[in-house]
Amino acid sequence: HCFMNTKLKKTIKNYLPVFIILVCMVTLVIVAVVNHWTFESVYNYIINNKAQAVVIILFLYALKSVTVIIYYSFLVAVTGFIFSLPQALLINSAGTVICLTISYIMGYNTKSDGFALKIDKHPKIKKYFDKCETNSFLVSYILHALGLSTEVLGIMFGFLKMPYLKYLISSFIAVAPGMVCVTIFGKELDVASPAFWIAVAVEVTVIVSAYIYSKKRLLKK
């Protein structure tokens, strides 16, 4: 009986952040339905209440870290559309950190069986697993630069107990070029914009270089 209680407590502790976020998400949906929210009404509210909009956007980033329903690039682009470029980059940077952090915490508290099942569903990530102990910073950077699932990667590196700051820095500098690119696109909404194409060029360079390095050197070590 005592063993069952301990096991139940550990399970609740592991999934409490996810449970809280899901409850908030359901509550938000109920409020939206009850108040007959429409896209136009939400947009007008955000434009006229930007301080509250920041809180909502960061909350959606937190939701994105535990559900596939919310698309990361969509959040980044919408933020770019609503706010000035410096503000949007700051908000999207904070949101990205939230995403990376929550998935890391989930992984840090994940049991080995649950982790194995999660990784088995992502063979592209699994083949890098053995490299993490000696090249964790590099592996984290490359996998994030290649555009693989940030949620699964966060869980993996959290499970491996990779130092948090080391994980956060390596993953953030990998996803930052893409984030900047999409933010500029959301702001300009013009593929002819020089700033947009410069950001695209940087993002492509990051992806291609990460791919070549992973194939030529990392996986052959």
N, C-alpha and C positions, 0 to 999 in steps of 0.2 A: 504493500500500500504506500509506504514511504517512498519507494523507488518510483512508483507511478506518478506521485505528486511532484517529485524532483524532475522527472522527465517532462511532465506537463508544463512546469514552470520554465524549463529551458526552452521548450517549444514556443511558449508565449513570448518569452524574451527575444528569441530569434526573429520572430515575425511581427512583433509589436509595431515597428515603424511602418511596415507594409500595411498592416491592418488599419492604423490611424489614417494613412494617406487614402486608402480605399474608402473608409468611412467619410472622409472629407469630400472625396470625389462623388460619392453617391448623394451626399447632402447638397453639393453644388448642382447636380443634375435635378434634384427635387425642387430646389429653389428656382432654377431656370424654368422648369415646367410650370410651377405654381404662378410665377410672375410673368409668364408668357414672353420670355426673352426672345428677341429676334437678333439676327446679325446686325441689322441697322441700329437697334437700340443699344446693343453691347458696344458697337463701334463708337457711337455718340457718347456713351458713358465714359469710355476709355479716353477719348480725345479731351473731354471736359474734366476728367479726374485722373491726371497722369500719375499722381502719387499712389493712388489705389491701384492703378494699372500695373505699376511696377510690382506690387505685392502679388497681384493675380498672375502675372507672367512668371514670377519666380516660383509660385505655387505650382503652376503648370509644368515648369521644369522639374520640380520634385516629383510630380505625377509621372512625367515621361521616364524617369529613372526606374519605375516599377511596372510600366505598362507599355505595350507596343502601339496602343491606340493613338497616342500623341506622337506626331512626327517632328523630330528635332529641327530639321531645316525649315519647316513651316513656322515654328516658334521664332526662330532666328530671323526669318524674313519679315514676319509680322512686326516684330520689335523694331526692325530697321525701318519699316514703313511708318510706324507711329511716332518714333522719337528722332531727334537729331542724331547724326552719325556718331559723335562722341558719346552721347548718352546711350545709344543703342549698343555700341560696342562694350560699354561698361556693364550694362544690364545683361547682355548675352554672355559676357565673360563670367559674371556672377552666377548666372543660370547654368552655364556649363560646369562650373566648379561644383554646384549643387548636385547635378546629374552624376558626375564622376564620384563624388563623395558618398552619396547614398548607396550606389551599387557596390562601392568598396566596403562600406559598413555591412551590407548584406552578406558579402562574401566572407568578411572577417568572422561573421557569426554563423557561417554555413558549415554543416557537418560534411564529412568526407563523402558519404554516400550521395547526398544531394548534389554536391559539387560534381562528382563523377557523371551523374546523369545529365547535368546541365552541359558539361563539356563534350560529352559523347554526341550531342546534337549539333556540334559545331566543329567538324573535322579540320577546317582551316586553322582554327585556333589551337586545337588539341596537339597538332604536330610541333607547336612552339613550346609546349608545356615543359618539356625536359630542359629547355634552354634557360628557363626563368631563374634558376638558382644562381647561375654564374653571370648572366647578362640581363638581369631584370629591367634595368633602366632602358637599355637598348631595345629589348623585346617589347616592352610597354610602348615605347615611342613608335616602333615599326608597325605593330598591330593596330594602334590607333590611327596612324597615318594612312594605313591601307583601307581605312573605313569600315573595319569589322565592328560588330556589335559592342558599343561602349558598355552596355549593361552587363553582358557576359564577361567582357574583359575586366570590368571593375570587380565582379564577383570572383574571377580567377585570381587577380592580384591581391584582393582582400583575403581570400582563402590562403594564399601563399604567405600571408603576413609580410608582404613587401612594405617597407617603411612608407607611411602615408605621403609625406612630402615628396619623396622620390617618385612615387607613383603619380601624384598629382601634377608635378612639374613635367614629367616625361609625357604624360597623356595630354596635358593642356597645350603644350607647344606643338604637339602633333595635330590636334584638331583645330587650333587657332586659325591657321590660314583658310581653311574651309569655312569657318565661322565668319571671318571677316568678309570673305567672298559673298556669302549669302546675305549678310547684313547690308553690304553695299547694293546688291541686287534689289533687296527689299526697299531700300531708300530711293534708288534711282529708277527702278522698274524699266530699265533701258539697257539692252544688251550691247548697245553701241557706245556705252560709257567707257572711257579709257580706264577709269579706276576699277571698273568691274573686270575688265580683261586683264589688267595687271594682277588683280587678286586671283583670277582664274589661273593665270600662268604660274603664280607662286604655288597654288594648290596642286596643280598638275605636276610641278617639279617635285614637291614633297612626296606625292603618291608614287611617282615613277622611281625616284631615288630610293624610297623605302622598299619598293618591290624588288628592284635590282639587287640591293644590298642583301635582302632576306634570301634571295635565290642564290646569289653568287658566293656569299660569305657566311651568313648566320647559320643557315641550315646545313652547311657543310662542315661546321666546326665540330 
